[in-house]
Structure formats: structure tokens, C-alpha cells
Amino acid sequence: MLDSRLLEILVCPKCKGELEYQPDPQDDTRGKLICQQCKLVYLVEDDIPNMIIEEAQPLEE
């Protein structure tokens, strides 16, 4: 699970908007950060968010 202090300061690298964290129910060191404005998903693996815009996945509605 990502540290709550880190979640407070992380923003979308593309639009600087808020991110919503969704933990993986199977593994608490994995999850995803979702930007609703850009419709992008940034993966979190081993509690490390990958904030590279080119590696983000499109948000599936």
C-alpha cells in the first residue's frame, strides 16, 4: 500500500490533476493511480508508482 503522505502529493504528470489510487486486492504492493481528466492509468509495482506518461495505459470505462 502506498504511503498516504505520498498519495497526498502525487499528481498526474500530464495534466497535474488529482490521482485516484486503487490497490490490487491480491497484492498490497501493487495497484494503479488513475487520472480521470486524462483517462490514463499509471501502474504501481512494489509500492513504486510508474509516472512515465508514455508507459501509462488508457483508462477503460
C-alpha positions as CSV (number, residue, x, y, z in Angstrom):
1,M,0.0,0.0,0.0
2,L,1.4,3.4,-1.0
3,D,2.2,5.7,1.9
4,S,-0.7,8.2,2.5
5,R,1.7,11.1,2.5
6,L,3.0,10.2,-1.0
7,L,-0.6,9.9,-2.2
8,E,-1.3,13.4,-1.0
9,I,1.5,15.0,-3.1
10,L,1.3,12.8,-6.3
11,V,-0.4,14.4,-9.3
12,C,-0.8,13.4,-12.9
13,P,2.4,14.2,-14.7
14,K,0.5,15.1,-17.8
15,C,-2.2,17.5,-16.5
16,K,-1.2,18.0,-12.9
17,G,-4.7,16.8,-11.8
18,E,-5.7,14.6,-8.9
19,L,-5.0,10.8,-9.0
20,E,-7.2,8.1,-7.5
21,Y,-5.4,5.1,-6.0
22,Q,-6.9,1.7,-6.5
23,P,-4.9,-1.1,-4.7
24,D,-4.7,-4.6,-6.1
25,P,-6.9,-6.8,-4.0
26,Q,-4.5,-9.8,-4.5
27,D,-1.2,-7.9,-3.7
28,D,-0.9,-4.9,-1.4
29,T,2.3,-3.8,-3.1
30,R,0.6,-3.3,-6.5
31,G,-2.2,-1.1,-7.7
32,K,-2.9,1.7,-10.0
33,L,-3.2,5.5,-10.0
34,I,-6.0,6.8,-12.2
35,C,-6.3,10.3,-13.7
36,Q,-9.9,10.9,-14.6
37,Q,-9.1,14.0,-16.6
38,C,-6.5,12.4,-18.9
39,K,-8.2,9.0,-18.8
40,L,-4.8,7.4,-18.0
41,V,-3.8,4.7,-15.6
42,Y,-0.3,4.6,-14.0
43,L,0.7,1.3,-12.6
44,V,2.2,0.8,-9.1
45,E,4.5,-2.2,-8.6
46,D,6.4,-3.0,-5.4
47,D,4.9,0.2,-3.9
48,I,6.7,2.3,-6.7
49,P,4.4,4.3,-9.0
50,N,5.5,4.4,-12.6
51,M,4.7,8.0,-13.6
52,I,6.1,7.9,-17.1
53,I,3.4,9.3,-19.4
54,E,4.4,7.1,-22.3
55,E,4.0,4.0,-20.2
56,A,0.6,4.9,-18.9
57,Q,-2.3,2.8,-20.0
58,P,-5.7,4.2,-21.3
59,L,-8.5,4.1,-18.8
60,E,-11.1,1.6,-19.7
61,E,-14.6,2.9,-18.8
